[in-house]
């Protein structure tokens, strides 16, 4: 079981955001997010968008801090990655 989080560097809505993913299953990801109090509306096909204010708490709850590149690589390798094309239903 590994839930990963990248650094909060993505600007939007007057803050910066990070991504929370699982390299095992979406069930694991949803369970972790639910236990941490993240709303389901933060889920975007294969990851949760998380504001910077939640980063330290998620790491303290067991999310493994990795680079954005490492997060993407491990999400791809897991087979859970949803591409933009898939999101559009093409």
C-alpha positions as CSV (number, residue, x, y, z in Angstrom):
1,X,0.0,0.0,0.0
2,X,1.5,3.3,-1.1
3,X,-0.2,6.6,-1.3
4,X,2.0,9.3,-2.8
5,X,1.9,13.0,-2.7
6,X,3.9,15.5,-4.8
7,X,5.0,19.0,-3.7
8,X,2.4,21.7,-3.7
9,X,3.5,23.7,-6.8
10,X,0.4,24.0,-9.0
11,X,-1.1,27.5,-8.7
12,X,-4.9,27.9,-8.8
13,X,-7.6,29.6,-6.7
14,X,-5.3,31.7,-4.6
15,X,-3.2,28.8,-3.4
16,X,-0.9,26.1,-4.7
17,X,-1.9,22.5,-5.1
18,X,-0.5,19.0,-5.0
19,X,-1.6,15.6,-6.1
20,X,-2.4,12.6,-4.1
21,X,-2.3,9.2,-5.8
22,X,-2.1,5.5,-5.1
23,X,0.3,3.2,-6.9
24,X,-1.9,0.2,-5.9
25,X,-5.6,0.9,-6.3
26,X,-8.3,3.6,-6.5
27,X,-10.0,1.9,-3.5
28,X,-6.9,2.4,-1.5
29,X,-6.7,6.1,-2.6
30,X,-10.3,6.8,-1.8
31,X,-10.0,5.1,1.6
32,X,-7.0,7.2,2.5
33,X,-8.6,10.4,1.3
34,X,-11.9,9.6,3.2
35,X,-10.0,8.9,6.4
36,X,-8.1,12.2,6.0
37,X,-11.3,14.1,5.5
38,X,-10.8,15.0,1.8
39,X,-14.0,15.6,-0.1
40,X,-14.8,13.3,-3.1
41,X,-15.2,16.5,-5.2
42,X,-11.4,16.8,-5.0
43,X,-11.0,13.5,-7.0
44,X,-10.0,14.0,-10.6
45,X,-10.1,10.6,-12.5
46,X,-6.9,9.2,-11.0
47,X,-5.8,11.6,-8.3
48,X,-7.0,14.0,-5.7
49,X,-6.2,17.7,-6.0
50,X,-5.1,18.9,-2.6
51,X,-4.4,22.4,-1.4
52,X,-1.0,23.2,0.2
53,X,-2.6,23.6,3.6
54,X,-3.2,19.8,3.7
55,X,0.2,18.7,2.6
56,X,1.9,18.3,6.0
57,X,-1.1,16.5,7.5
58,X,-1.3,14.0,4.6
59,X,2.4,13.2,4.9
60,X,1.9,12.7,8.7
61,X,-1.0,10.3,8.0
62,X,1.3,8.2,5.8
63,X,1.4,9.7,2.3
64,X,4.9,9.3,0.9
65,X,6.4,12.6,-0.4
66,X,7.9,12.2,-3.9
67,X,8.8,14.5,-6.7
68,X,6.1,15.2,-9.4
69,X,8.2,13.2,-11.9
70,X,8.3,10.2,-9.5
71,X,4.6,10.5,-8.8
72,X,3.8,10.5,-12.5
73,X,6.1,7.6,-13.2
74,X,4.6,5.4,-10.5
75,X,1.0,6.3,-11.4
76,X,1.8,5.3,-15.0
77,X,3.4,2.0,-13.9
78,X,0.4,1.2,-11.7
79,X,-1.9,1.2,-14.7
80,X,-4.2,3.7,-12.9
81,X,-3.2,6.7,-15.0
82,X,-6.2,8.3,-16.9
83,X,-5.0,10.3,-19.9
84,X,-6.6,13.5,-21.1
85,X,-7.9,11.6,-24.1
86,X,-9.6,9.1,-21.8
87,X,-11.1,11.9,-19.7
88,X,-12.7,13.3,-22.9
89,X,-14.1,9.9,-23.8
90,X,-12.1,9.5,-27.0
